[in-house]
Amino acid sequence: MSVHLLLDGVSRSFDGYKAINDLSLAVDKGELRAVIGPNGAGKTTMMDIITGKTRPDSGGVWWNQTVDLTRIDEAGSARLGIGRKFQKPTVFETHSVEENIALSLKAERSVLATLFHRQTAAEAARITELLELVRLEGDRHRPAADLSHGQKQWLEIGMLLAQDPELLLVDEPAAGMTDAETMRTAELLRSLAGKHTVIVVEHDMDFVRALDCRVTVLHQGHVLTEGSLDHVSANPEVIEVYLGR
Amino acid sequence: MTSLIDRRMGIFLAGLFVLTVAVPIGNLAFEGKVVPSYIVSLLGKYLCYALLAVALDLVWGFCGILSLGHGAFFALGGYAMGMHLMREIGDRGVYANPDLPDFMVFLSWDQLPWFWMGFDNFWFASLMVMLVPGALAFLFGWFAFRSRVTGVYLSIITQAMTYALQLAFFRNEMGFGGNNGLTDFKDVLGFPLQSDATRAGLFVCTAIALAAGLLIARAITTSKLGMILVCIRDAESRTRFMGYRVEGYKLFIFVVSAMMAGVAGALYTPQVGIINPGEFSPANSIEIVIWVALGGRGTLVGAALGAILVALAKTLFTGWFPEFWLFALGGLFILVTLFLPKGVLGLIEDTFARKKKPAPALQEAKA
């Protein structure tokens, strides 16, 4: 297996506060990885650095071992094939559910291409397929603002899949979902692994257990330990900083 | 996909068409007895404002860029046309100098500055009407959007831009007639500007420009690009993470809008007969925002309607109680903000919708 994403000794501080401190992390192609950690452990900043929103003060971030991710912006990372789902679901509220998916579809992103774009039959079919997958087929013409919190989570997952990214960064996907939905999300993410590389940031331990994958524990911007969920939960340091509290 | 001409656009264009036919006929066929000549120019001026409002609605209503300096693009278009009209005067000026406009003779300049070259040609001037505001918008937008200046900060620097231009154009050394601006125009393309037929012609041209502007704006906003503009307005950061380079989209719509404003200004100058630095004043640019908010932001047709309504109210009010106009305008703005979030157009459409479906309770029960 080749390393898909490599963070190599990354540090970043905000006004003297070290949000990320010598963080090293390697994720293989096709791997499903869960990242857990208490609040303020640097999970969101880590995602910001991977997607080019925040530049690290030091250290390297490598994509496919060749592309330097510290030199590109958000749109650039998305074009490379990094898709991100936010903790707070952000969908385009005034657009319909269907349009939200249509705008996310993998396609030419330039100004002129979008100005003269006409939807193809293949695109329409793909939209319907995705809407069925996230069970929003019946709501396709409703404005996204009308959806419930859980439905918005699903819509955003649909938008992420529409981008067909190589790497999915998923921030707390289960927030606001029912137990059954949470399990379904875990199942969906497991099924994506292999074809896509998936990194999930999560708080919900049942959800992480359901993902059944390698877990990285972050603490104060640094990797505390890595391994199976059972392995990390047995680690006394982890219990002290996170599980014990 | 949404159609190019929806209901509201259809009704507005039909109304505009009737006006375009009726006003010139009412003026020319009855020698000004049915529609007096001054009304023709006045209505032409309103339509220029309407086109300017559509231009602002494109950037503000759809992309969330609250420009408080759109008057600058309008004025630049107006100046470009004014420069051509000055050259058209030829030796009929007060000083009868065939080579230089009056104000340059007055300043004892002995030759035409380089930036006046080419403006003898109508088509060159028409090109500049769009290119100059477009180039300024490109330059300004390139730096502002790349540095991710947004929200109130962007509004303030657009305001500063138009103010700086106003101060610059006030200076005689700039070569644009200083305080007095450009005026005393004689004719355009050989047609005397004082004649009723020319005024009617300019009115028709303005109506066509407004219709074209509305259709272009509608075509842009109903395209995929238009939907992305709305994404940027509502969740800019999210749009970036989908792979769209937000600054490119903003720059595109800002430049298109500035060019449209330039055309509006170019049509304004010959109908009003003067263009001066007052057009750059920040208050003018703020008034454009009021037109759009009042008519209905993000509706295009509403923006045009808002401009016409406010301009009409201004004409009437300043006739009746000249001192109170600004209070009336301010009051109008507050009322619309408080009670008509969707503007006048929203009010009209809601009223019609209610008449059509008499029982809103029934609707809710169905849903």
HADDOCK unambig.tbl for C-alpha pairs under 7 A between the chains (distance, minus, plus):
assign (segid A and resid 74 and name CA) (segid B and resid 240 and name CA) 5.66 0.50 0.50
assign (segid A and resid 74 and name CA) (segid B and resid 241 and name CA) 5.35 0.50 0.50
assign (segid A and resid 74 and name CA) (segid B and resid 243 and name CA) 6.99 0.50 0.50
assign (segid A and resid 75 and name CA) (segid B and resid 240 and name CA) 4.89 0.50 0.50
assign (segid A and resid 75 and name CA) (segid B and resid 241 and name CA) 5.52 0.50 0.50
assign (segid A and resid 75 and name CA) (segid B and resid 242 and name CA) 6.57 0.50 0.50
assign (segid A and resid 75 and name CA) (segid B and resid 243 and name CA) 3.88 0.50 0.50
assign (segid A and resid 75 and name CA) (segid B and resid 244 and name CA) 5.50 0.50 0.50
assign (segid A and resid 75 and name CA) (segid B and resid 245 and name CA) 5.68 0.50 0.50
assign (segid A and resid 76 and name CA) (segid B and resid 243 and name CA) 6.39 0.50 0.50
assign (segid A and resid 78 and name CA) (segid B and resid 241 and name CA) 5.77 0.50 0.50
assign (segid A and resid 78 and name CA) (segid B and resid 242 and name CA) 5.81 0.50 0.50
assign (segid A and resid 78 and name CA) (segid B and resid 243 and name CA) 4.60 0.50 0.50
assign (segid A and resid 79 and name CA) (segid B and resid 243 and name CA) 5.32 0.50 0.50
assign (segid A and resid 84 and name CA) (segid B and resid 241 and name CA) 6.85 0.50 0.50
assign (segid A and resid 92 and name CA) (segid B and resid 231 and name CA) 6.03 0.50 0.50
assign (segid A and resid 92 and name CA) (segid B and resid 234 and name CA) 6.74 0.50 0.50
assign (segid A and resid 92 and name CA) (segid B and resid 235 and name CA) 6.93 0.50 0.50
assign (segid A and resid 104 and name CA) (segid B and resid 242 and name CA) 6.35 0.50 0.50
assign (segid A and resid 109 and name CA) (segid B and resid 243 and name CA) 6.71 0.50 0.50
assign (segid A and resid 109 and name CA) (segid B and resid 244 and name CA) 5.69 0.50 0.50
assign (segid A and resid 111 and name CA) (segid B and resid 225 and name CA) 6.83 0.50 0.50
assign (segid A and resid 111 and name CA) (segid B and resid 248 and name CA) 6.80 0.50 0.50
assign (segid A and resid 111 and name CA) (segid B and resid 249 and name CA) 6.08 0.50 0.50
assign (segid A and resid 114 and name CA) (segid B and resid 224 and name CA) 5.28 0.50 0.50
assign (segid A and resid 114 and name CA) (segid B and resid 225 and name CA) 4.86 0.50 0.50
assign (segid A and resid 115 and name CA) (segid B and resid 220 and name CA) 6.88 0.50 0.50
assign (segid A and resid 115 and name CA) (segid B and resid 223 and name CA) 5.83 0.50 0.50
assign (segid A and resid 115 and name CA) (segid B and resid 224 and name CA) 6.04 0.50 0.50
assign (segid A and resid 115 and name CA) (segid B and resid 225 and name CA) 4.84 0.50 0.50
assign (segid A and resid 117 and name CA) (segid B and resid 224 and name CA) 6.27 0.50 0.50
